C-alpha cells in the first residue's frame, strides 16, 4: 500500500507553507506529496484564500525535496494548453530527478474559471478536451523517447510537426493518473491513458474499480497493468481533543461523511477497508497545512501498521 499526502489548503497557502508540509511528508515516511490544482477555495466568498499555481510550486518542491514523488490530484485540463503542459511536467520531472506524476481531470469549478478569466466549456466538451490533451501530452513524450516528431490535428489542440518535443527524465515518461466517479467516459479515458485509476471519494469504490476493469478489457488492456487509488480525508488524533480539532477543519459535509476521523487505530482500519475494496494507493487529504504534527503522528502511528498488514486485512 502506497501512502501519500494530498494538500487541499482550506484558505490557500504561501509557498513556504507548502514547502514545510512537503518536507514534513518526506520526513514522516510517506511515498508522495500531491497538491490540488485550484486557484480558489471551496467557499468562493472566502477573501482570505491565497491562490498558488500548482506546477510552479511543484517545480520549487522538485529542487527542495529529495525522495517523495510529486504531482497534482488532479490538474484541470482547462487550465493549460496541451503542448505547454507536456513541457511544464517534463521540466519539473527533470528538476526532481524523475519523481513527477501527472494527474489530470476535466476541471469542474465554474466560479473559479470565471474569477480568473479561464473559459469553462460544457461537460461534454471538457471530457473531449481531456481526452485530446492526454493524446497530445503522451504523444509528445513518446516522440521524445523515440526520437521522432509529433503532429496532431484535433478539435481542441493542433500540433504542427514538433520535432523537438519535451523530454521527461522518467522512462518512458511520468505516470499518468486519471480518475473520478463517472460511469462511462472517465473509466474509458483512464483505460486508454492511465497508469493509475483514482476512484475518487465516496460511493462504491469496488464497483468503480470493476467498471474501470471492464473498460480496460473492452480495449484489450490487462486491468492488472494499472494501479488503483482512493482519496481519504483524514483527521487523526492522539486524544479526543485532537480528533475534534482536526475534524472541524475538514472542508465540507461530503468530505466529513467520507473521512477517517479518529485515533491512529481507527484511521488504520479505514485504510484497510480501502485496501479490501481494491486500492493499492491512498491519498490522505489534509486541510490544515500548518498542522505538521498531524503528518508526524500519522507517519509514526499509522504508516508502520498499514505496511505490516496482509493485503486486504481489516483487523
Secondary structure, DSSP 8 states (H G I E B T S, - for coil): -EEEEEE--TTB--HHHHHHHHHHHHHHT-SEEEE---SS-SSTT-TT-B---HHHHHHHHHHH-SSSEEEESSEETTTS-HHHHHHHHHHHHHHHTS-EEEEEE----HHHHHHTT-----HHHHHHHHHHHHHHHHHHHHHHHHT--EEEE-SS-EEEEESS----SSSS---EEEE-S-SSHHHHHHHHH-SEEE--SSS-HHHHHHHHHHHHHHTT--GGGSEEEEEEEEEE-SSHHHHHHHHTTS--HHHHHT-EEE-HHHHHHHHHHHHHHT-SEEEEEE--TT-HHHHHHHHHHTHHHHHHS-TT---
